[in-house]
Amino acid sequence: MKMLTVENVSKTYGEKQLFKNISFTIGEKERVGLIGVNGTGKSSLLKIVSGKDTPDDGKISSSKDYSISFLEQQPELEKSRTVLEQVFHGDAPILKLMREYESLLIKLNSFPTDSSLQESLFQLHKQMDALDAWNASTNAKTILMKLGIDDFSKKIGELSGGQKKRVALAQVLIAEPDLLILDEPTNHLDFDSVKWLEDYLSRYKGSILLVTHDRYFLDRVTNRMFELDGGNIYSYKGNYAAFLEAKAIREENEAATFEKRKNLYRRELEWIRRGAQARSTKQKARIGRFEELDEKLSSGKPSVEKLDISLNGSRLGKQVFEIKDGSKRYGEKTILDHFDLLVKPGDRIGIIGRNGTGKSTLLNILTGKIPLDEGEYLIGQTVKIAYYTQESEDMDENKRMIEYIKETAQIVETSDGKTISAAQMLERFLFPPFTHGTLIRKLSGGEKRRLYLLKLLMSAPNVLLLDEPTNDLDTQTLTVLEDYLEEFPGVVITVSHDRYFLDKAAEQLLVLQGKGKIDSFYGCYSEYLEKETSIGTEKSQLVSKQPSKPQVKEKKKKMSYLEQKEWEEIDEVIANTEARLEEIVLEMEKTGSDFTKAQELMKQEMELNTKLEQLIERWSYLAELAE
């Protein structure tokens, strides 16, 4: 049984201890979700487990020949490589074997009669068969296309940040390691890609350790949960829903224990204050117990209270945003095409669509940062916008957190008329009191984003625009934000690919279909997806119920006569090609030391593999036409 074991691992960065003496194991086929507030060390732990970083103390051990592939949150790729070259560049056995095979073919091309090279090629063929490496190229292209990358010859340097992340994801998936470590794999993926990845990981043969903010994804992929909290790690059996239930029970028990300690502390404190004489052994022992109890209370947690950041917003009039007959283009790319939009007070709007359809552009048009090419844009006089963008705000990193927040407001008023200080707001937004004096430069990327979001909310906006807020925020911060949005009296417009967040934050959707087409849907995101799925099923059933002749006519609109004939025959052609490949493998095993015949068979095998790959690609193309 293949297993990875982490024993008594500790890690400190500067003055901040992330975790101390944590231990756990990951067994075969375990799909583990790792969660925790930003700054608790999730990404650091992933790097340590992957071997990218080393712990201060403790050790990590694994079974013999245990392989690990790691998708970092910000992967570093070689700009000069093509997409396909990058995908096949890695340390996984199958990738090393493919590179070795390609290198040997080049040498054989120069020295075709070299018997030692022929023998090496023969042995490599056996290894390729054992690892099923012949299908790796086809698998890589399929995975890339499912993740929205279809230009395999494009240079990495020409890709956007989101596209680079998807290429890196494809690279680790094709490696098929014993342990797949993924840091925010759903970032920059649209719904179709996330759904495909969910299904892929649910069927994955190895083990998985992942960090993600997507709670539906966590719930559907994982069968075990780790939580980093207060320097400790807690393990829970089951998915995200099971974790929430188990954590609630744990926190209730901790709160009860804490209250008992407080009561004991009060009694002991009263005894100490009476001036106990610390002469006897019993009295010295009691003072020792008091000091130990004091330490536990200092490091412990109070009773769990509902986090609340329901702040007052500025007054909002009747007019918010309006776009009349608006159009926007970038070269030949159309974002808006004679589009009308009326945003009313109290609206909760989610903006969805495939990558590149212009979701962020639409937000920037609403803020007035980007002008329309044609049409009219109106904004109400009382509108006060807080805009949470994908780009990080420039912060003075030499300032302390409390100073940064006080720049916006030293005291804020809640919706029930109470006032709270900046320090209390930091605490309610998951920054413990002892961290308030921390310099911003010492914060993690996620902590900086959480601090930036709090600053925006404390500015008392009445219109909140959020561009992919779930990309950088942990699940607990998202829960706090969702609670805030429930009580927020103003307008919320959010771009997000996170289904869970959109279900809670949006009551209507703008669906960007591309080429300037925008549809409206009233309801939550899950209802929209359910409707789209049912429409697709109805279309499929409608096609299957059609008589055969009309169905052929319908296909003829999409396929030429020759393509129709090819579609009818291609399954048989693929089957015959695969059968011939199997025959060649058997023949190669019987060649013995006849390298001339072996080389001829290898050549045939290569040609048939190339043909099979082309046939599968052709089948995919024809299948799309046939739908």
N, C-alpha and C positions, 0 to 999 in steps of 0.2 A: 504493500500500500504506500503510495506516494504522499508525503506530508511535509509541510514546512512548520518549523517550531521557532517561536520567539521567546527568549528567556531573560527576564529581569533587565529589559532594555530601558535606558534612560537617555534623555537628550535635553541639552540646555543651549540656548542662543543668547549670548551676552549675559544679562542678569535674569533672563526669563527661562524658567524651567518648564518645558513643554509637557514632559511625562517622566515618571520615575518608577523604575522596577516593574514595568508592565510585561506581562507574559500571555501568550495565546498560541494556539495551533490552528492551521488551516488544513483540513483533510481533503481527500479526493472528492471532486464534484461539489464542494461547498462553494456557494456563491454568496460572498460576504459583502454587506454594505457597511461602510465606515462613516459615521456622522459625528458632528460636534460643532460648537460655535467657532466661527472664524478666529484663527489665532491659537487654537488649542493644539495644533500640530498635525493635522490630518495629512497634508501634502508631505510634511517632513517624515512622517511614519511610512508613507508609501515609498519615499526615496530610500529610506533605510532598508525596508524589506526587499526592495528591488536591487539593492547593492550600489545605488547611485550615491549614497551617503553612508557614513558610519556612525554607530551610536557611541555615546560617551562611555557607557557601561553595558554589560550584557552581551548576549551572543544570539546569532541566527543560524540555525542548522536546517538541512533538508535532506531528502533521500538522494541516493546516487543518481547522477545524470538528470537532476531536477532542473527544468528550464523555466525561465521567467521572462515575460515581455512587459514593458512598462510604457503606457501612454501618459506623458507628462501634460500638465495643464497648458504650458507654453512650450511645445516641442521644438527642438532645434533641428532643422533640416538643411541639407546642402543645397544652396541656391542654384548651382550649375547643373544638378541632376534633373532628368525628366521625371514626371510623376511615376511612371512604371519602374524606372531605375531606382527611385527612392523606396518604393514599396518592396523591392527585392533586395534592398540593402539592410542587412541586419545580422545578428549572431545566431539566429535560430538554425537548427540543423538542416531543415529543408531549404532555407535560403542559402546557407553555405554550400550545400550540395549543388544547387542550381548554378551558382557562380563557378564552382569547380568544374562542373560539366561544360559550361559555355567556354571556359578557358581551355579545357582539354580539346574541344572541337577545333578551336583556332590553331592549336599546335598540330593536330592531326591533318588539318588542311595544308600545313606547310610540309609535314613529314608523313604522308599517307601510308608508307610501308613500314614505319617504325613499330615493331612487334610489341615493345614494352608499352607504348602509348595505346595500342589496340587492346592489350590486356587490361590496362587501367580503365579504358572506356567500357569494356565489358563488365568490369566490377562495379563501375559507377552506374551502369544500367540496372544492375541488380538492386543497388541501393535506391535508385530512383523509383523502381517498382515497389520496393518495400515501403517507402514513404509516400507512395502515390503522388510523386512530385510532378508527373506529366500534366496533371490537371491544375497545377499551381497557377500558371499564367491565366487560364480561363477563370479560376476562382478569384484571382486578384482583380481582374477586370470586372467581374460580376459584383464583387464587394464595392469597388470604386463607384460603379454606376448606381448601386443602391444608396450610396452615400452622397450622390449628386455630383460626382466627378466623371466627366465623359471624354475629356481631352487628355489622353494618356501621354502624349508627346510634349505637352506643355512643360516649360521649365518651372521649377519650384519657386524661383525668384519672381515669377510673373503672377503667382497666386495671391489671393487675399489671405488674411489671418485665419478666417474660418475655413477656407479651402485647405490650407496647410494642416490644420487640425484634423480634417477629415482624411487627408492622405496619410498622416501619422497613425490614425485609427485603423485604416486599412492595413497598414504595415504590420501592426501588432496582431491583428486578427488573422492574417494569412499565416503568421508564424506558428499558430496553434500550440502555445507553450503549455506546460503543466499548470502554471499560475499566470493568469492574465490580470495585470494591475492597471486600472483605468482611473485617471483623475479627471473628473468632469467630462465624460465621453459624449454627453448629449448637447454640450455647448455648440452652437452654430449649426445644429441639425434641425431640419423642418420635421413636421409630424410624421410624414411617410418614412423618413430615414430613421427616426426614433422608434417607430413601430417595428420596422425591419430589424433594427439592432436589438430590441427587446426579444423578438422571436429567436434571433441568432444566438444570443447569450443564454436564453432559456434552454436551448438544445446543446450548448457547448459541453464538450466531453471533459474538459479539464476543470480547474478551480478558478474562481474569480475573486478579486478584492477590488472594490470600487468606491469612489467618492462621487456623489452626485447630489444636486439640489432637487432633481425631479422626483417627487415623492411617488407618483404613479409608477414611474420607471423602477424605483426602489422596491415598491410593493410587488411588482410583477416579475422581477428578475431574481431577487435575493431569497435565500432560505436560512440566512443567519445575519445578525446585526452586531456590530461593534460600536460602542459609544465612547468617545474620548471626552472626559469631563473632570476638571480639577486635577489634571495630571495622572488620573487613573483611567483604566479601560474596563468597560463593562460589556459582557457578552450576553446576547439574547438569542434564543432559538426562534426561527420563523422569519417572516418578512417584516416590512415597515409597520404594518397595522398591528402585528403581534408585539413588535417592539414598543409601540406607543402604550399599549395596555400594560405590558410588563414594567415599563419605566414609571408609569403612574403609581403602580403598586410599590416599586422600590422607593420612590420619592416620599410616599406616604409613610413608609416604615422609617425612612431617614428622618423625616420631620418629627415623628413620635419619639425616636431616639434622642433627637436634638432637644426636644422639650424636657425629657427626663434629665438630660445632662444639665440643662439650665436650672431646673429645680434643685438638683443636687449641688450645683455651683452656688446658688443663693444661700443654701444652708451652710456650705463650707466657708463661703465668704463671711457670713455672719460669725461663724466660729473663729475665723482668723482675726476679724476686727475686734473681737472681745479680748484680744491680747493673749492668745494661747501661748503658754510657755513651751518652747520647743526643746525641752530638756530630755524628756523620756523618749525611748525608741518608738513607742506608739505614736506620740505627737509628731515626731520627725517624719514618720511614715505617712501620717495624715496630711502634713504640709506637702510632702512629695506628691501625694495623690491629687491634692488641690492644684498644684502646678501643672500636673499632667492633664487634668480636666480643663484647666484654663487654656492650655495649648490646643486641646481638641475642639473647644468651643470657638477659638480664634480661627481655626482652619475649617471648621464645619460649616453647615449651611442652615439658614433659618427655615422656618416653615415656608413651604412653596406657596407663593401668592400669584394670582393672575397678573401677568405683565400688562400694563396699561399705558398707552401713549395717545389717548384720545384728546387731541389739542383743539383749541378754538381756531377757526380759519377766519380770513377777512370776509366781509360781506360781499356777496356776489349778486349782481343785478340780473335782469331777465336775459340780456344778450351775452353770449359767451363767444362762440366762433361760428362763422358762416362762410362757406365757399360757394360762389355762384358761377356755374359754367367754367370751372377752373381746368386749365390744362398745364402740364409740365412735361418737358422732354429733355433728355440728355443725348444729343446726337440723334441716332435712329431709335433710341430706346424711349418708349412712352411710359411715363409714370401715372399721370392723370390725363384723361381724355374727356373734356367737357363734363367735369364731375361736380355734383352738387352735394353739399353737406351742411346740415344744421345741427349744432351741438347746443343742447338745452341744459339749464341748471339741474344738477342731480344725475346727469347721464354717467353711466359706467360702460365705457366702450373698449373693447379689445380689438387690436389690429393684427390680423394673421395673414399668412401667405408664404409662398416659397421664397427662399433666399434670392435676393436680387430683384424682387418685384417693387421695391420702393417704400417699404414700411417706415424706415427711419426718415426718409425724405418727406413723407407725409407729416410726421411729427414736427420736423423742422419748418415745414410750410405753416403749420398751425401756430408755431411760436413766432413766426415772422422772420426767422433766420434765412429762409430761402424764399424768394419771390415766385409768384406764378408767372408763367409765360403769357397766359391769357386768362381772362376772367377776373372776378372780384373776390377779395379776401377782407372780411370784416371781423373785428374783435371788440368785445364789450369794454367800456371805460373802467369798470370795476374789477376786471380780470387781473388776478395776481398769480403768475405761473411759477411753479417749482418744477424744474425739468431735470430728471435723473437720466443722464446720458450714458452711453456705453463707454465713452472716454472718461478717464479719471480726471478730476479737477486738480489743477496745480495747487498744492498745499505747501505752506511754509513748514518744512519738515523739522525745523528747529523749535517750533512751538509745541507746547504741551496740549494734550487733548482738551482739557478744560478751558484753556485760553482760546482755542479754535472755536469751540461751541459758543463761548461768551461773546464772540464777535457778532453773532446773530442775535442772541438775546441772553440776558442773565437770568431772567425770570419769564416763564410762559404761563398762560392761563389755559386750564383744561376746559372741556366742554361742559362740565358741571360747575364751573365758576371758581374752582380752586386754583391756587398758584403753585408752581413747582420751580425749583431752582435748576440751573444748568447741570449741576452735579447730580441731582435726582433724576434728571432726564437721561443722563449718561448711564446711570444705574438701571433705569427701566429699559434701556436699549442694550442691555447685556454687557455693559462695561462695569465690573466691580469697583467699589470706591478706591481700593488701593492702586488701581491702574490710571486714575484720572490725571495724575501728574506725569504720565509717560510721554516722552517725546514722540511726535508723529512718525519720525523716521524709524522708530523701533517697532512700529505696528506691521502686521502682515498685510498683504494686498487686500484680503477680504475685510480685515478690521478697518482699513482706511475707507473702503467703500461703505461700510456700515456707518462710520462716523460722518461721512459726506451725506448719506441719506438722512441721518438724524438732523444735520444742520439745515437741510432743505425743508424738512417737516417743521422745524422750529421757526421758520421764517413766516409762518401763518399764511400759507397759500390758500387760494380757493379753487385753483385748477392744478391738478397734479398730472404731469406727463412722465411716463416711465418707459424707458427704452431698454428692453431685456434686463429687468432688475434681478432676475433669478440667476443670471450668469455668474455673479460674484458673491451672492449672499448665501449663507448657510440656511438649513431648514428651520432652525429656531428663530433666526432673524426674520425669515419669510413669514413665519407664523405670527410674529409680533406685528409685522407690516400689514398682514391680512386683517388682523384684529383692528388696527388703526383705520384701514380703508372701510371697514364695516360701519364705523362711527363717523367717518369723514363726511361733512355735509356738502362738500363741493363736487366738482367734476373730476373724474378719473379716466384718463385715456392711456392705455398701456399696449406696447408691442411686446409680445412674448411667445415663445414656443412651448412654455411650460403649461401643460394641460391642467394640472392641479391648481396652479396660481390663477389661471384665467377663469376656471370654474368659480373661484371665490371672488375675483375682482371685477368681472365683466358680466353685464346683463344683455349686451348686444355686441355684435361683431361686424367689423368691416373686413371683408375677405378680398385681398388683392390677388386677382387671378393672373396678372401680367398683361402687357400690351395696353395698359390704361383701363382695363376693365375691373371694376370694384363692385362686389355684391354686398348687400346688407342681410344680416340674419339676427332675429330677435330671440335671444335665449343664451344659455351658457355654451361653452366650447364642447363639452361632452355631448350635448343635445345636437349640436351642429354635426359632429363626427358621426353620431348615430344616424342622423338623417342622410348624410352623404353615403354611408355604408348601405343603408336600406335602398337608396336610389340605385346604387351600383348593383345590388342584388336583384332589384326589380328589372333592370336593363338586361342583366345576364339571363334571368328567367324568361324574359320576353323573347330574347334571341333564341333560346333553346326550345320555346314553344312554337316558333315559326315553322311552317311547312318547309321541306328541304329546298324546293325550287326558289321560293322568295328569298330564303336565306342565302342561296348561292348568288342571287342577284344583288343582295345587300353587300356581300363580300366583293363582288365585281366592282363595286364603287370604290373599294379600297385597294383591291389587288388587280393586277393585269391577269390575262389568261395564263401566261407562262408562270407568274408567281403563284397563282392558284394551283396549277399542276405541280409546281415544285413543293408547295406546302403539303399537298396530299402524299408526296413520296419521300419527304425529307426524313421522317422518323425511321423508315426502313433503311435509308442510306446510312444514317448514323449507326443503326444497329449492326449493319454489315461491316462498317468500318471498325467498330469496337470488336466484333468477332474476329476480324482479320488481325487486329492488334494482339488479341489473345493467342491466336495461332502462331504469330511471329515470336512471342515470348517463349512459347513451348519449344519452337524450333531452335531458338538461341540456346536454350538449356541443353540441347542435344549436340551442339556443334563441337564441344570439347575444345581441342587446341587448334581447330580449323579457323584461324583468325580472318582469312579472306572471306569465308562464308559468313562469319560473325559480323564483319564490317558491313557486308552487303545487307544483312538482315537489320543491323542497326540503322543503316541509311533508310531502309524501307520503313522502319518503325518511326523514325523522325518525320519522314514525309507524311505518314498516316496520322501522327499526332498533330502535325500542323493542319492537315486536312480536317481532322476531327474538331479542332479548335475553331476553324473557319465555319464548319457546318453548324456548330453550337451557336456561334454568333449570328449566323444566317437564320437559324431556327428562332432565336430571340427576336430578330427583326420581323420575320414573317408572322410570329405569334402576336406581335403588337398590331400588325395590320389586320389580323384575323379577328381581333377583339371587337 
